[in-house]
């Protein structure tokens, strides 16, 4: 199920984005300023509809996914 990112509280959204960035860049060493750049980029993707927040009922997890996953 898609969750509107605008309905997620700011700090919660930032934490979700941080988890997403870390999972995508596990082997990449970054400092705090680079993390902020990545967070900004992911927020832009959410705003443009290129990324979505997905709730998995089966796993009871929330994650960010590429919007292409839902395009046909």
C-alpha positions as CSV (number, residue, x, y, z in Angstrom):
1,X,0.0,0.0,0.0
2,X,1.3,3.5,-0.9
3,X,1.4,6.0,2.0
4,X,1.3,9.7,1.1
5,X,4.7,11.0,2.2
6,X,3.1,14.4,3.0
7,X,1.1,12.7,5.8
8,X,4.3,11.4,7.6
9,X,5.6,13.6,10.4
10,X,8.9,15.4,9.5
11,X,11.3,13.6,11.8
12,X,9.8,10.3,11.0
13,X,10.1,10.9,7.3
14,X,13.7,12.0,7.8
15,X,14.5,8.8,9.7
16,X,12.8,6.7,7.0
17,X,14.9,8.4,4.3
18,X,18.1,7.9,6.3
19,X,17.3,4.2,6.6
20,X,16.7,4.1,2.9
21,X,19.9,5.9,2.0
22,X,21.9,3.7,4.4
23,X,20.4,0.5,2.9
24,X,21.3,1.7,-0.6
25,X,24.8,2.8,0.2
26,X,25.9,0.2,2.8
27,X,29.5,0.2,1.6
28,X,29.8,3.9,1.0
29,X,31.4,6.0,3.8
30,X,29.8,9.4,4.2
31,X,29.9,12.3,6.6
32,X,26.9,14.2,8.0
33,X,26.9,16.8,5.2
34,X,26.8,14.1,2.5
35,X,23.9,12.4,4.4
36,X,22.0,15.7,4.3
37,X,22.6,15.9,0.6
38,X,21.2,12.4,0.1
39,X,18.2,13.2,2.3
40,X,17.5,16.3,0.2
41,X,17.7,14.3,-3.0
42,X,15.3,11.6,-1.8
43,X,12.8,14.2,-0.7
44,X,13.0,15.7,-4.2
45,X,12.3,12.3,-5.7
46,X,9.3,11.9,-3.3
47,X,8.0,15.4,-4.3
48,X,8.4,14.6,-8.0
49,X,6.7,11.3,-7.7
50,X,9.8,9.4,-8.6
51,X,9.9,7.6,-5.3
52,X,7.0,6.4,-3.0
53,X,6.6,5.4,0.6
54,X,5.3,1.8,0.7
55,X,3.7,0.0,3.6
56,X,4.0,-3.8,3.5
57,X,1.2,-5.4,5.3
58,X,2.8,-8.8,5.0
59,X,6.1,-7.7,6.7
60,X,4.6,-4.7,8.6
61,X,7.4,-2.5,7.3
62,X,7.6,0.9,5.7
63,X,10.2,1.7,3.1
64,X,10.8,4.0,0.1
65,X,10.6,2.4,-3.3
66,X,11.2,3.6,-6.9
67,X,7.9,4.7,-8.4
68,X,8.6,2.5,-11.4
69,X,7.7,-0.5,-9.3
70,X,4.1,0.6,-9.7
71,X,4.1,1.8,-13.3
72,X,2.8,-0.5,-16.0
